Amino acid sequence: MTETIVKTWAITGASSGIGLAVTRQLLEQGNKVIALVRSPQKLQSLKSRYAGQLIIMALDLSQTERIAATIQAAFKTVGTIDVILNAAGYALVGAAEELSEPDITTHIETNLLAPIFITKAALPFLRAQKRGHIMHISSEGGHITYPSASIYHASKWGAEGFFDALAKEVQALNIAVTLIEPGRIKTGFDDHAQVTNIAIEDYRKTAVGAYFRLLAMGRFPMIGDVEKVATRIIETSLLPKPPLRLVLGSDSYKNITRETQKRLDSFVTQAETAAQTDAEE
């Protein structure tokens, strides 16, 4: 069993899904949570029960211009924040050609730019306190892809690159970074997905159409337990040397390792041709 240590967390997406499960468990353990949410009223029942531990701050992540000021206010309110958990996000589903530009922009702002701006705003405070842990809910979708989820994958693959590089930048500053990579979990994530149904007939005959049919048939089961996921995230935050990547779910492990091996096998076949473009000495 991991020893319980009281900490202060800042969590986006704290009103639903993984963010809510982590928030509840933290409060039950006596920790303090700053919940950064779009709809503060959703957390009022928790607030009434944990008035001294839960601070709710309104923040719509698509309004990226408000992020820096909100993060600064959070640190000034509590003084020290030990863990920042980016748990907010949603899925945008549909063939890339059929997605509207405003929908694409809002999705990237919420899923990718907001976590980057939150991190950028928090880093001066984390450096000043000489410690901290930044955790980001990525996905198996940061390593694999499905047709009709191109923009969602763009946000996840982008976050993987950003936080991987960031970990190297802040390692010597006693700031840890962890990318959390779950598979499909029993939450309301799919219910909140923004779906653009197929309108261009050509796509019904492609992998996009096949994906929509398989999705309707329930061929992508949700096997993850959100409470177990939340517990593992909290346990990981207490490790002296937390991992850069935390894979959660047997489905995520299987899919990530399979696709990574396929990618590696493809690279190996190109060893000779890759070297042919080297400049001659």
One Martini backbone bead per residue (centre of mass of N, CA, C, O) as a GRO file, in nm:
protein
  281
    1MET     BB    1   0.097   0.035   0.021
    2THR     BB    2   0.045   0.369  -0.017
    3GLU     BB    3   0.119   0.645   0.123
    4THR     BB    4  -0.050   0.904   0.262
    5ILE     BB    5  -0.044   1.230   0.103
    6VAL     BB    6  -0.089   1.558   0.138
    7LYS     BB    7  -0.232   1.751  -0.131
    8THR     BB    8  -0.227   1.979  -0.412
    9TRP     BB    9  -0.468   2.015  -0.670
   10ALA     BB   10  -0.505   2.063  -1.027
   11ILE     BB   11  -0.822   2.025  -1.218
   12THR     BB   12  -0.932   1.933  -1.513
   13GLY     BB   13  -1.233   1.791  -1.555
   14ALA     BB   14  -1.374   1.753  -1.249
   15SER     BB   15  -1.698   1.686  -1.341
   16SER     BB   16  -1.580   1.426  -1.501
   17GLY     BB   17  -1.480   1.126  -1.508
   18ILE     BB   18  -1.161   1.109  -1.421
   19GLY     BB   19  -1.158   1.382  -1.275
   20LEU     BB   20  -1.382   1.311  -1.070
   21ALA     BB   21  -1.259   1.056  -0.945
   22VAL     BB   22  -1.004   1.192  -0.841
   23THR     BB   23  -1.136   1.410  -0.671
   24ARG     BB   24  -1.290   1.229  -0.474
   25GLN     BB   25  -1.048   1.068  -0.364
   26LEU     BB   26  -0.886   1.306  -0.258
   27LEU     BB   27  -1.096   1.415  -0.058
   28GLU     BB   28  -1.123   1.151   0.109
   29GLN     BB   29  -0.797   1.180   0.185
   30GLY     BB   30  -0.756   1.514   0.245
   31ASN     BB   31  -0.727   1.676   0.005
   32LYS     BB   32  -0.665   1.936  -0.225
   33VAL     BB   33  -0.888   2.104  -0.471
   34ILE     BB   34  -0.865   2.250  -0.793
   35ALA     BB   35  -1.140   2.322  -0.993
   36LEU     BB   36  -1.139   2.332  -1.352
   37VAL     BB   37  -1.446   2.452  -1.485
   38ARG     BB   38  -1.727   2.519  -1.684
   39SER     BB   39  -1.940   2.383  -1.453
   40PRO     BB   40  -1.967   2.447  -1.124
   41GLN     BB   41  -2.252   2.320  -1.043
   42LYS     BB   42  -2.156   2.011  -1.059
   43LEU     BB   43  -1.986   2.056  -0.760
   44GLN     BB   44  -2.174   2.136  -0.514
   45SER     BB   45  -2.194   1.873  -0.349
   46LEU     BB   46  -1.890   1.857  -0.287
   47LYS     BB   47  -1.862   2.136  -0.160
   48SER     BB   48  -2.052   2.081   0.087
   49ARG     BB   49  -1.860   1.843   0.195
   50TYR     BB   50  -1.565   2.007   0.098
   51ALA     BB   51  -1.516   2.317   0.169
   52GLY     BB   52  -1.200   2.311   0.271
   53GLN     BB   53  -1.087   2.151  -0.011
   54LEU     BB   54  -1.275   2.290  -0.233
   55ILE     BB   55  -1.195   2.462  -0.537
   56ILE     BB   56  -1.379   2.667  -0.762
   57MET     BB   57  -1.306   2.728  -1.115
   58ALA     BB   58  -1.376   2.901  -1.391
   59LEU     BB   59  -1.314   2.716  -1.714
   60ASP     BB   60  -1.282   2.760  -2.058
   61LEU     BB   61  -1.061   2.605  -2.271
   62SER     BB   62  -1.143   2.764  -2.540
   63GLN     BB   63  -1.048   3.019  -2.358
   64THR     BB   64  -0.721   3.079  -2.374
   65GLU     BB   65  -0.698   3.381  -2.262
   66ARG     BB   66  -0.775   3.280  -1.947
   67ILE     BB   67  -0.560   3.084  -1.833
   68ALA     BB   68  -0.326   3.238  -1.697
   69ALA     BB   69  -0.496   3.393  -1.484
   70THR     BB   70  -0.616   3.139  -1.348
   71ILE     BB   71  -0.351   3.007  -1.257
   72GLN     BB   72  -0.248   3.243  -1.090
   73ALA     BB   73  -0.491   3.244  -0.895
   74ALA     BB   74  -0.451   2.959  -0.783
   75PHE     BB   75  -0.173   3.003  -0.653
   76LYS     BB   76  -0.258   3.252  -0.477
   77THR     BB   77  -0.473   3.097  -0.307
   78VAL     BB   78  -0.266   2.838  -0.204
   79GLY     BB   79   0.055   2.875  -0.306
   80THR     BB   80   0.051   2.547  -0.352
   81ILE     BB   81   0.115   2.309  -0.621
   82ASP     BB   82   0.176   1.971  -0.679
   83VAL     BB   83  -0.065   1.895  -0.891
   84ILE     BB   84  -0.128   1.863  -1.245
   85LEU     BB   85  -0.446   1.784  -1.408
   86ASN     BB   86  -0.521   1.693  -1.738
   87ALA     BB   87  -0.874   1.591  -1.800
   88ALA     BB   88  -0.971   1.742  -2.029
   89GLY     BB   89  -1.202   1.639  -2.292
   90TYR     BB   90  -1.276   1.536  -2.639
   91ALA     BB   91  -1.450   1.400  -2.909
   92LEU     BB   92  -1.389   1.400  -3.268
   93VAL     BB   93  -1.619   1.283  -3.517
   94GLY     BB   94  -1.501   1.224  -3.848
   95ALA     BB   95  -1.437   1.308  -4.143
   96ALA     BB   96  -1.211   1.536  -4.225
   97GLU     BB   97  -1.368   1.668  -4.468
   98GLU     BB   98  -1.644   1.714  -4.277
   99LEU     BB   99  -1.516   1.903  -4.096
  100SER     BB  100  -1.521   2.187  -3.936
  101GLU     BB  101  -1.323   2.448  -3.864
  102PRO     BB  102  -1.440   2.528  -3.585
  103ASP     BB  103  -1.429   2.240  -3.464
  104ILE     BB  104  -1.127   2.202  -3.492
  105THR     BB  105  -1.032   2.447  -3.329
  106THR     BB  106  -1.175   2.383  -3.059
  107HIS     BB  107  -1.042   2.111  -3.014
  108ILE     BB  108  -0.745   2.204  -3.008
  109GLU     BB  109  -0.778   2.407  -2.781
  110THR     BB  110  -0.877   2.200  -2.563
  111ASN     BB  111  -0.674   1.939  -2.604
  112LEU     BB  112  -0.390   2.115  -2.652
  113LEU     BB  113  -0.352   2.422  -2.588
  114ALA     BB  114  -0.448   2.431  -2.295
  115PRO     BB  115  -0.231   2.246  -2.163
  116ILE     BB  116   0.003   2.423  -2.256
  117PHE     BB  117  -0.087   2.689  -2.113
  118ILE     BB  118  -0.101   2.577  -1.831
  119THR     BB  119   0.193   2.495  -1.811
  120LYS     BB  120   0.321   2.770  -1.872
  121ALA     BB  121   0.182   2.916  -1.623
  122ALA     BB  122   0.301   2.711  -1.395
  123LEU     BB  123   0.616   2.698  -1.409
  124PRO     BB  124   0.707   2.943  -1.233
  125PHE     BB  125   0.589   2.817  -0.970
  126LEU     BB  126   0.736   2.544  -0.972
  127ARG     BB  127   1.019   2.662  -0.966
  128ALA     BB  128   0.988   2.825  -0.701
  129GLN     BB  129   0.911   2.552  -0.531
  130LYS     BB  130   1.094   2.307  -0.647
  131ARG     BB  131   0.819   2.157  -0.750
  132GLY     BB  132   0.637   1.896  -0.931
  133HIS     BB  133   0.336   1.767  -1.116
  134ILE     BB  134   0.263   1.670  -1.449
  135MET     BB  135  -0.058   1.563  -1.569
  136HIS     BB  136  -0.176   1.376  -1.863
  137ILE     BB  137  -0.454   1.294  -2.055
  138SER     BB  138  -0.433   1.077  -2.275
  139SER     BB  139  -0.383   0.790  -2.494
  140GLU     BB  140  -0.383   0.540  -2.710
  141GLY     BB  141  -0.435   0.780  -2.928
  142GLY     BB  142  -0.109   0.859  -2.909
  143HIS     BB  143  -0.030   0.577  -3.099
  144ILE     BB  144  -0.301   0.544  -3.237
  145THR     BB  145  -0.555   0.483  -3.500
  146TYR     BB  146  -0.873   0.609  -3.626
  147PRO     BB  147  -1.112   0.633  -3.828
  148SER     BB  148  -1.267   0.953  -3.758
  149ALA     BB  149  -1.003   1.064  -3.549
  150SER     BB  150  -0.788   1.276  -3.648
  151ILE     BB  151  -0.809   1.521  -3.447
  152TYR     BB  152  -0.782   1.369  -3.188
  153HIS     BB  153  -0.502   1.254  -3.258
  154ALA     BB  154  -0.362   1.522  -3.295
  155SER     BB  155  -0.391   1.602  -2.994
  156LYS     BB  156  -0.244   1.350  -2.871
  157TRP     BB  157   0.021   1.353  -3.031
  158GLY     BB  158   0.093   1.641  -2.952
  159ALA     BB  159   0.106   1.591  -2.644
  160GLU     BB  160   0.325   1.380  -2.646
  161GLY     BB  161   0.545   1.567  -2.757
  162PHE     BB  162   0.535   1.794  -2.552
  163PHE     BB  163   0.571   1.626  -2.278
  164ASP     BB  164   0.830   1.485  -2.356
  165ALA     BB  165   1.002   1.740  -2.388
  166LEU     BB  166   0.941   1.870  -2.115
  167ALA     BB  167   1.071   1.655  -1.934
  168LYS     BB  168   1.361   1.737  -2.024
  169GLU     BB  169   1.350   2.041  -1.929
  170VAL     BB  170   1.252   1.969  -1.601
  171GLN     BB  171   1.414   1.748  -1.454
  172ALA     BB  172   1.636   1.941  -1.307
  173LEU     BB  173   1.373   2.093  -1.141
  174ASN     BB  174   1.178   1.885  -0.996
  175ILE     BB  175   0.985   1.808  -1.251
  176ALA     BB  176   0.721   1.614  -1.331
  177VAL     BB  177   0.610   1.385  -1.601
  178THR     BB  178   0.279   1.250  -1.706
  179LEU     BB  179   0.148   1.015  -1.929
  180ILE     BB  180  -0.184   0.916  -1.969
  181GLU     BB  181  -0.283   0.575  -2.116
  182PRO     BB  182  -0.580   0.492  -2.186
  183GLY     BB  183  -0.840   0.327  -2.264
  184ARG     BB  184  -1.149   0.207  -2.242
  185ILE     BB  185  -1.391   0.374  -2.041
  186LYS     BB  186  -1.647   0.387  -1.796
  187THR     BB  187  -1.790   0.662  -1.926
  188GLY     BB  188  -1.914   0.974  -2.083
  189PHE     BB  189  -1.734   1.021  -2.336
  190ASP     BB  190  -1.912   0.925  -2.579
  191ASP     BB  191  -2.160   1.109  -2.509
  192HIS     BB  192  -1.963   1.382  -2.562
  193ALA     BB  193  -1.930   1.348  -2.842
  194GLN     BB  194  -1.849   1.489  -3.159
  195VAL     BB  195  -2.063   1.423  -3.436
  196THR     BB  196  -2.003   1.357  -3.788
  197ASN     BB  197  -2.187   1.250  -4.019
  198ILE     BB  198  -2.227   1.094  -4.306
  199ALA     BB  199  -2.253   1.264  -4.637
  200ILE     BB  200  -2.039   1.139  -4.806
  201GLU     BB  201  -2.072   0.858  -4.985
  202ASP     BB  202  -1.780   0.752  -5.019
  203TYR     BB  203  -1.731   0.696  -4.700
  204ARG     BB  204  -1.908   0.436  -4.671
  205LYS     BB  205  -1.667   0.259  -4.829
  206THR     BB  206  -1.481   0.307  -4.599
  207ALA     BB  207  -1.329   0.308  -4.291
  208VAL     BB  208  -1.535   0.503  -4.181
  209GLY     BB  209  -1.789   0.333  -4.222
  210ALA     BB  210  -1.685   0.088  -4.063
  211TYR     BB  211  -1.654   0.232  -3.793
  212PHE     BB  212  -1.949   0.317  -3.752
  213ARG     BB  213  -2.060   0.028  -3.755
  214LEU     BB  214  -1.894  -0.085  -3.517
  215LEU     BB  215  -1.990   0.121  -3.310
  216ALA     BB  216  -2.297   0.043  -3.330
  217MET     BB  217  -2.220  -0.269  -3.242
  218GLY     BB  218  -2.007  -0.264  -2.999
  219ARG     BB  219  -1.682  -0.327  -3.084
  220PHE     BB  220  -1.591  -0.111  -2.841
  221PRO     BB  221  -1.523  -0.189  -2.548
  222MET     BB  222  -1.557  -0.101  -2.203
  223ILE     BB  223  -1.306  -0.207  -1.955
  224GLY     BB  224  -1.267   0.028  -1.779
  225ASP     BB  225  -1.208   0.154  -1.444
  226VAL     BB  226  -1.232   0.463  -1.312
  227GLU     BB  227  -1.146   0.411  -1.015
  228LYS     BB  228  -0.884   0.258  -1.079
  229VAL     BB  229  -0.757   0.481  -1.242
  230ALA     BB  230  -0.752   0.695  -1.018
  231THR     BB  231  -0.580   0.536  -0.818
  232ARG     BB  232  -0.329   0.511  -1.003
  233ILE     BB  233  -0.274   0.810  -1.034
  234ILE     BB  234  -0.227   0.872  -0.735
  235GLU     BB  235  -0.002   0.668  -0.685
  236THR     BB  236   0.194   0.792  -0.896
  237SER     BB  237   0.223   1.076  -0.750
  238LEU     BB  238   0.392   0.924  -0.499
  239LEU     BB  239   0.630   0.874  -0.654
  240PRO     BB  240   0.963   0.951  -0.672
  241LYS     BB  241   0.960   0.813  -0.987
  242PRO     BB  242   0.774   0.885  -1.221
  243PRO     BB  243   0.645   0.811  -1.509
  244LEU     BB  244   0.605   0.924  -1.827
  245ARG     BB  245   0.435   0.654  -1.876
  246LEU     BB  246   0.081   0.547  -1.828
  247VAL     BB  247  -0.058   0.242  -1.866
  248LEU     BB  248  -0.420   0.178  -1.903
  249GLY     BB  249  -0.506  -0.118  -1.982
  250SER     BB  250  -0.512  -0.395  -2.180
  251ASP     BB  251  -0.590  -0.253  -2.445
  252SER     BB  252  -0.369  -0.041  -2.450
  253TYR     BB  253  -0.128  -0.228  -2.438
  254LYS     BB  254  -0.190  -0.389  -2.693
  255ASN     BB  255  -0.213  -0.153  -2.900
  256ILE     BB  256   0.057  -0.011  -2.854
  257THR     BB  257   0.255  -0.250  -2.895
  258ARG     BB  258   0.160  -0.332  -3.177
  259GLU     BB  259   0.205  -0.056  -3.325
  260THR     BB  260   0.502  -0.017  -3.247
  261GLN     BB  261   0.607  -0.275  -3.384
  262LYS     BB  262   0.512  -0.207  -3.671
  263ARG     BB  263   0.679   0.051  -3.694
  264LEU     BB  264   0.955  -0.077  -3.646
  265ASP     BB  265   0.948  -0.282  -3.878
  266SER     BB  266   0.934  -0.063  -4.099
  267PHE     BB  267   1.202   0.077  -4.034
  268VAL     BB  268   1.400  -0.162  -4.069
  269THR     BB  269   1.348  -0.190  -4.387
  270GLN     BB  270   1.492   0.123  -4.418
  271ALA     BB  271   1.798   0.132  -4.349
  272GLU     BB  272   1.931   0.149  -4.630
  273THR     BB  273   1.767   0.382  -4.767
  274ALA     BB  274   1.823   0.597  -4.552
  275ALA     BB  275   2.140   0.608  -4.601
  276GLN     BB  276   2.131   0.713  -4.909
  277THR     BB  277   2.086   1.034  -4.804
  278ASP     BB  278   2.361   1.073  -4.729
  279ALA     BB  279   2.632   1.248  -4.713
  280GLU     BB  280   2.928   1.271  -4.861
  281GLU     BB  281   3.269   1.290  -4.752
   0.00000   0.00000   0.00000
